[in-house]
Amino acid sequence: MTLRVHFHTDNHSFSGSEVVLTSLLRWAVADPDVVPSFTYRSSAGYDRSVGGHIPLGLRTAPVRMPDPTDLAARWKGRRWLWPAVRGLGEAAALAKLFFLFDVVRLRRWFRRSNPDVVHVNNGGFPGAISCNAAVVAARWAGVPAVTYVVNNLAMPRRGLRRWSDWPVDRIVARWVTRFVTGSEAAAATLCGVLGLGAEQVAVIPNGVVAAAPAPALDSAPLPPVPAGSTVVLVVARLEHRKGHRVLFEAIARLVQDRGGAPLVVWVAGDGPERSALEQEIERLGLPGVVRMLGQRHDIPALLERCDLVVLPSVGQEDFPLVVLEAMAAGRPVVATTVAGIPEQVVHGETGLLVAPGVVEELAVAIGALVGDPEARAAYGRAGLERFAERFSADVAVERYEQLFRGLTEVSTPCR
């Protein structure tokens, strides 16, 4: 049976689930029983970067759709206009106007592609304007089924701006056939925010592609590692929710308790807290232990060269891909019990879980693995097995295919 699937994403939402979306696009092009098409909200930067994700033969359309964030960015440097434009960009009325414009534009594309399923790839919820508009446009165009990916924890209705989204929230909740989240935790949050029944949400964990056996390093060299040192890797944007301060406190305590045992911490990533975190490293006396690597594009190579991975997040997580990447590389993980992380890491089997924000627990967990290479190896093997069984991109694509075909056989729209 031929399956016609139209994929839509916004240029603010592709990166959060780019591995699965890219894998889905490749599956759709390769499968002779699938007729795929793809639209995305166009921007200069996104148009340049999206090329590497689109397989040959895919019918693709970059669609010009205005967004308040684009308007604000364009006029940010104009001092005399910026205050007014920023106010307009944040105004709910302007956002709703752009929403209606996007609905009309996308309906034309959906009528041309005539899909059985429109698959909307969003960041969080409410997320991008064009993603919500795609739901309305698809139903208006007569598409039988709409799937809607929410790749983060849904935002509760707090504040006037968020409450102004209520009409669109209700329309999207009613007209999406099946929401998809990466974790049970995200599904529960989404159901609470939108008032959904559990049957309206499918949980399909995002997957990653295992790296090549010998991944290449960036041109930027890595700092030297003293002989016999255990290398701890942290891959996270430098912002409060990722818990770097808690980690540094734990490392300082661990180094002091272990009497200077060789330990190196690589911090890969950049963000608004970089300067403050560098000062924290100095304050704690850790310049020789914690090394800031900046933004890196060779995470598989770093994973191959580290001994364990730590993710000390204190909140606002969903289903972090770096945990899956660590498991795919056979590395044990120390992480916090935030959102979907306990669905990834099995405590005492593939790694160790600690309460978020608790320095002592984090120090003990890291210390236990730093001092036990056999445990690290066992956790790494178990993590790799769990990854292959549950979290590879191929597994995710198979589950999406089952979802698409199931919905085309019996469409059950949300009410």
C-alpha positions as CSV (number, residue, x, y, z in Angstrom):
1,M,0.0,0.0,0.0
2,T,1.4,3.4,-1.0
3,L,1.9,5.8,1.9
4,R,2.1,9.5,1.2
5,V,3.9,11.4,4.0
6,H,4.5,15.2,4.1
7,F,7.1,16.3,6.6
8,H,7.1,19.9,7.9
9,T,9.6,21.5,10.3
10,D,10.4,25.1,11.4
11,N,13.9,26.4,11.2
12,H,13.9,26.7,15.0
13,S,13.0,23.1,15.6
14,F,15.1,21.0,13.3
15,S,18.2,20.7,15.5
16,G,16.4,19.2,18.5
17,S,15.6,16.0,16.6
18,E,17.6,16.3,13.4
19,V,18.9,12.7,13.6
20,V,15.5,11.1,13.6
21,L,14.0,13.5,11.1
22,T,17.0,13.0,8.8
23,S,16.6,9.3,9.2
24,L,12.9,9.5,8.5
25,L,13.5,11.5,5.3
26,R,16.0,8.9,4.1
27,W,13.7,6.1,4.9
28,A,10.8,7.8,3.0
29,V,13.0,8.3,-0.1
30,A,14.4,4.8,0.0
31,D,11.1,2.9,0.5
32,P,9.3,2.3,-2.9
33,D,6.0,2.2,-1.1
34,V,6.4,5.7,0.4
35,V,5.8,9.0,-1.5
36,P,7.5,11.8,0.6
37,S,7.5,15.6,0.5
38,F,9.1,18.1,2.8
39,T,8.5,21.8,3.6
40,Y,10.3,24.0,6.1
41,R,10.2,27.6,7.1
42,S,12.9,29.2,5.1
43,S,15.7,31.5,6.4
44,A,19.1,32.3,4.9
45,G,21.0,30.4,7.6
46,Y,18.7,27.4,7.6
47,D,18.7,27.1,3.9
48,R,22.5,26.8,3.9
49,S,22.6,24.2,6.7
50,V,19.6,22.0,5.8
51,G,21.2,20.7,2.6
52,G,23.2,18.0,4.4
53,H,20.0,16.6,5.9
54,I,18.0,16.2,2.7
55,P,18.4,13.0,0.7
56,L,18.5,13.2,-3.1
57,G,15.2,12.7,-4.7
58,L,13.1,14.3,-1.9
59,R,10.5,16.8,-3.1
60,T,11.5,19.8,-0.9
61,A,10.1,23.3,-0.6
62,P,11.6,26.1,1.5
63,V,8.6,28.3,2.3
64,R,8.9,32.0,3.1
65,M,6.8,32.5,6.3
66,P,7.5,35.6,8.6
67,D,8.0,35.1,12.3
68,P,8.3,37.7,15.1
69,T,11.8,36.5,16.0
70,D,13.0,37.2,12.5
71,L,11.5,40.6,12.5
72,A,13.2,41.4,15.8
73,A,16.5,40.1,14.6
74,R,16.4,42.1,11.4
75,W,15.8,45.4,13.3
76,K,17.8,44.8,16.4
77,G,20.7,47.0,15.3
78,R,18.4,50.0,14.6
79,R,18.4,51.8,18.0
80,W,15.6,54.1,17.2
81,L,13.3,51.2,16.0
82,W,14.5,48.4,18.2
83,P,12.3,49.1,21.3
84,A,9.2,49.3,19.2
85,V,10.0,46.3,17.1
86,R,10.9,44.2,20.1
87,G,7.5,45.1,21.6
88,L,5.8,44.1,18.4
89,G,7.8,40.9,18.1
90,E,6.6,39.8,21.6
91,A,3.0,40.8,21.0
92,A,0.6,38.0,21.0
93,A,-1.5,39.7,18.3
94,L,1.4,39.9,15.8
95,A,2.1,36.2,16.5
96,K,-1.5,35.2,15.7
97,L,-1.4,37.3,12.5
98,F,1.7,35.4,11.3
99,F,0.0,32.2,12.3
100,L,-3.0,32.8,10.0
101,F,-0.6,33.7,7.2
102,D,1.3,30.5,7.7
103,V,-1.9,28.5,7.6
104,V,-2.8,29.8,4.2
105,R,0.6,29.3,2.7
106,L,1.0,25.7,4.0
107,R,-2.5,24.7,3.0
108,R,-1.5,25.3,-0.6
109,W,1.5,23.0,-0.3
110,F,-0.5,20.2,1.4
111,R,-3.1,20.3,-1.3
112,R,-0.3,19.9,-3.9
113,S,1.3,17.0,-2.0
114,N,-2.0,15.4,-1.1
115,P,-0.6,13.3,1.8
116,D,-2.1,10.6,3.9
117,V,-0.1,11.9,6.9
118,V,1.4,15.3,7.7
119,H,4.3,14.8,10.1
120,V,5.1,18.0,12.1
121,N,8.5,18.2,13.7
122,N,8.3,20.8,16.5
123,G,10.8,21.9,19.2
124,G,8.7,22.1,22.3
125,F,5.2,23.2,22.9
126,P,3.7,25.6,21.9
127,G,6.9,25.9,19.9
128,A,7.2,27.4,16.4
129,I,4.3,29.3,14.8
130,S,4.6,27.5,11.5
131,C,4.4,24.1,13.2
132,N,1.1,24.9,14.9
133,A,-0.2,26.4,11.6
134,A,0.7,23.2,9.8
135,V,-1.8,21.3,11.9
136,V,-4.7,23.7,10.9
137,A,-3.5,23.8,7.3
138,A,-3.4,20.0,7.1
139,R,-6.9,19.6,8.4
140,W,-8.2,22.4,6.2
141,A,-6.6,20.7,3.2
142,G,-8.4,17.5,4.0
143,V,-5.4,15.5,5.2
144,P,-6.6,12.3,7.1
145,A,-4.0,12.2,9.8
146,V,-1.6,14.6,11.5
147,T,1.3,13.6,13.8
148,Y,3.0,16.2,15.9
149,V,6.4,15.7,17.6
150,V,7.1,17.6,20.8
151,N,10.8,17.4,21.5
152,N,10.8,19.0,24.9
153,L,8.7,19.5,28.0
154,A,5.5,21.5,27.2
155,M,5.3,25.0,28.6
156,P,2.5,25.5,31.2
157,R,0.2,28.4,30.8
158,R,1.8,31.0,33.0
159,G,1.7,34.7,32.1
160,L,-0.4,36.7,29.7
161,R,1.5,35.7,26.6
162,R,1.2,32.0,27.2
163,W,-2.5,32.3,28.1
164,S,-3.0,34.1,24.8
165,D,-2.0,30.8,23.1
166,W,-5.0,29.0,24.6
167,P,-7.2,29.2,21.4
168,V,-4.4,27.7,19.3
169,D,-3.6,25.2,22.0
170,R,-7.2,23.9,21.9
171,I,-7.3,23.7,18.1
172,V,-4.0,21.9,17.9
173,A,-5.0,19.5,20.7
174,R,-8.3,18.7,18.8
175,W,-6.9,18.3,15.3
176,V,-3.7,16.4,15.9
177,T,-4.3,12.7,15.4
178,R,-1.3,11.6,17.5
179,F,1.3,13.6,19.4
180,V,4.7,12.0,19.7
181,T,7.1,12.7,22.6
182,G,10.6,11.3,23.3
183,S,9.9,10.3,26.9
184,E,7.1,9.2,29.2
185,A,7.9,12.3,31.3
186,A,7.3,14.6,28.4
187,A,4.1,12.8,27.5
188,A,2.8,13.3,31.0
189,T,3.6,17.0,30.9
190,L,2.0,17.4,27.5
191,C,-1.2,15.6,28.6
192,G,-1.4,17.9,31.6
193,V,-0.9,21.1,29.6
194,L,-3.3,20.2,26.8
195,G,-5.7,18.0,28.7
196,L,-5.0,15.0,26.5
197,G,-5.8,11.4,27.1
198,A,-2.9,9.0,27.3
199,E,-4.1,7.3,24.1
200,Q,-3.5,10.6,22.2
201,V,0.2,10.5,22.8
202,A,2.8,8.0,21.4
203,V,6.2,7.8,23.1
204,I,8.9,7.2,20.6
205,P,12.4,7.9,22.0
206,N,14.6,9.9,19.7
207,G,17.5,7.8,18.4
208,V,21.0,8.5,17.3
209,V,23.3,6.9,14.7
210,A,26.3,5.2,16.1
211,A,29.6,6.9,15.1
212,A,32.3,5.4,12.9
213,P,34.9,3.3,14.6
214,A,37.5,6.0,14.4
215,P,35.8,9.4,14.3
216,A,37.9,12.4,13.4
217,L,38.8,15.2,15.7
218,D,38.2,18.9,15.0
219,S,41.2,20.9,14.0
220,A,41.3,22.4,17.5
221,P,43.7,20.2,19.5
222,L,42.6,18.6,22.8
223,P,44.5,19.6,26.0
224,P,47.1,17.0,27.1
225,V,46.0,14.4,29.6
226,P,48.4,13.2,32.3
227,A,49.3,9.5,32.2
228,G,46.8,7.4,34.2
229,S,44.1,10.1,34.4
230,T,40.5,9.3,34.2
231,V,38.8,11.6,31.6
232,V,35.3,12.8,32.4
233,L,33.4,14.4,29.5
234,V,30.5,16.9,29.8
235,V,28.7,17.9,26.6
236,A,26.1,20.6,27.3
237,R,25.2,24.2,26.5
238,L,26.7,26.5,29.1
239,E,23.6,27.6,30.9
240,H,22.1,27.2,34.4
241,R,19.8,24.3,33.7
242,K,22.7,22.1,32.7
243,G,24.1,22.1,36.2
244,H,27.8,22.9,35.5
245,R,28.2,24.7,38.9
246,V,27.0,21.7,40.7
247,L,29.4,19.5,38.8
248,F,32.4,21.8,39.5
249,E,31.6,21.8,43.2
250,A,31.4,18.0,43.1
251,I,34.8,17.8,41.2
252,A,36.4,20.1,43.7
253,R,35.2,17.9,46.6
254,L,36.3,14.8,44.8
255,V,39.8,16.0,44.0
256,Q,40.3,17.1,47.6
257,D,39.0,13.9,49.0
258,R,41.1,11.8,46.6
259,G,44.3,13.7,47.5
260,G,44.9,14.9,43.9
261,A,44.3,11.6,42.1
262,P,44.6,12.1,38.4
263,L,41.3,13.3,37.0
264,V,40.6,15.5,34.0
265,V,37.2,17.0,33.1
266,W,36.5,18.1,29.5
267,V,33.6,20.6,29.2
268,A,32.4,20.8,25.6
269,G,29.9,23.5,24.7
270,D,29.3,27.2,24.8
271,G,26.7,29.5,26.1
272,P,25.8,32.6,28.1
273,E,27.4,31.3,31.4
274,R,30.8,30.7,30.0
275,S,32.5,33.7,31.6
276,A,30.9,33.0,35.0
277,L,31.8,29.3,34.9
278,E,35.4,30.1,34.1
279,Q,35.5,32.3,37.2
280,E,34.0,29.5,39.2
281,I,36.7,27.1,38.0
282,E,39.3,29.6,39.2
283,R,37.5,30.1,42.5
284,L,37.5,26.4,43.2
285,G,41.1,25.9,42.2
286,L,40.3,23.7,39.3
287,P,42.2,25.2,36.3
288,G,44.4,22.1,36.0
289,V,41.5,19.7,36.3
290,V,38.6,21.2,34.4
291,R,39.3,22.3,30.8
292,M,36.8,24.3,28.8
293,L,36.8,23.0,25.2
294,G,34.3,25.5,23.7
295,Q,31.9,24.5,20.9
296,R,33.0,21.3,19.3
297,H,31.7,19.4,16.3
298,D,33.6,16.2,17.0
299,I,31.6,14.8,19.9
300,P,32.0,11.1,18.7
301,A,35.7,11.6,18.8
302,L,35.6,13.0,22.3
303,L,33.4,10.1,23.5
304,E,36.0,7.7,22.1
305,R,38.7,9.4,24.1
306,C,36.9,9.8,27.5
307,D,36.2,7.2,30.3
308,L,32.8,8.3,31.4
309,V,30.1,11.0,30.6
310,V,28.4,13.2,33.1
311,L,25.2,15.2,32.6
312,P,24.5,17.2,35.8
313,S,21.3,18.9,34.6
314,V,19.1,20.5,37.2
315,G,15.9,21.0,35.2
316,Q,14.3,21.7,31.8
317,E,15.5,18.5,30.2
318,D,13.5,16.0,28.2
319,F,15.4,13.2,26.5
320,P,19.0,14.4,26.0
321,L,20.7,13.0,22.9
322,V,24.2,13.1,24.5
323,V,23.2,10.3,26.9
324,L,22.2,8.1,23.9
325,E,25.5,9.1,22.1
326,A,27.4,8.0,25.2
327,M,25.6,4.7,25.3
328,A,26.2,4.2,21.6
329,A,30.0,4.7,22.3
330,G,29.9,2.2,25.1
331,R,30.6,4.8,27.8
332,P,29.0,4.8,31.3
333,V,26.8,7.7,32.2
334,V,26.4,9.6,35.5
335,A,23.3,11.8,35.3
336,T,20.5,13.3,37.3
337,T,16.9,12.1,37.7
338,V,15.4,14.9,35.5
339,A,12.5,14.3,33.2
340,G,13.3,11.4,30.7
341,I,16.9,10.7,31.8
342,P,15.8,7.8,34.1
343,E,14.2,6.2,31.0
344,Q,17.6,6.3,29.3
345,V,20.0,5.3,32.2
346,V,19.4,2.2,34.2
347,H,20.8,2.9,37.6
348,G,23.5,0.4,38.6
349,E,23.4,-1.2,35.2
350,T,24.3,1.3,32.5
351,G,25.4,4.1,34.8
352,L,24.5,6.0,38.0
353,L,21.6,8.4,38.7
354,V,21.6,11.1,41.3
355,A,19.2,13.8,42.5
356,P,19.6,17.1,40.7
357,G,21.5,19.8,42.4
358,V,23.0,17.6,45.2
359,V,26.7,18.1,45.2
360,E,27.5,15.2,47.5
361,E,25.6,12.6,45.6
362,L,27.2,13.7,42.3
363,A,30.7,13.6,43.8
364,V,30.1,10.1,45.2
365,A,28.8,8.7,41.9
366,I,31.6,10.2,39.9
367,G,34.2,9.0,42.4
368,A,32.7,5.5,42.4
369,L,33.3,5.2,38.6
370,V,36.6,7.0,38.5
371,G,38.0,4.5,41.0
372,D,36.6,1.4,39.3
373,P,37.6,0.8,35.7
374,E,35.9,-2.6,35.7
375,A,32.6,-1.1,36.6
376,R,33.0,1.5,33.9
377,A,33.6,-1.2,31.3
378,A,30.6,-3.3,32.5
379,Y,28.2,-0.2,32.5
380,G,29.5,0.7,29.1
381,R,28.8,-2.7,27.6
382,A,25.3,-2.7,29.1
383,G,24.6,0.8,27.8
384,L,25.7,-0.2,24.3
385,E,23.3,-3.2,24.4
386,R,20.5,-1.0,25.6
387,F,21.2,1.5,22.9
388,A,21.1,-1.1,20.2
389,E,17.8,-2.5,21.5
390,R,15.9,0.8,22.2
391,F,17.6,4.0,21.0
392,S,19.2,3.6,17.6
393,A,17.8,5.8,14.8
394,D,16.7,2.6,12.9
395,V,14.6,1.6,15.9
396,A,13.0,5.0,16.0
397,V,12.3,5.0,12.2
398,E,10.7,1.6,12.5
399,R,8.3,2.8,15.2
400,Y,7.4,5.9,13.2
401,E,6.6,3.8,10.2
402,Q,4.3,1.6,12.3
403,L,2.6,4.7,13.6
404,F,2.1,6.3,10.1
405,R,0.7,3.1,8.6
406,G,-1.5,2.4,11.6
407,L,-3.0,5.9,11.4
408,T,-3.7,5.6,7.7
409,E,-5.6,2.3,8.3
410,V,-7.8,3.8,11.1
411,S,-7.6,7.6,11.7
412,T,-8.5,8.5,15.3
413,P,-8.4,12.3,15.6
414,C,-8.1,13.9,19.0
415,R,-11.3,15.4,20.5
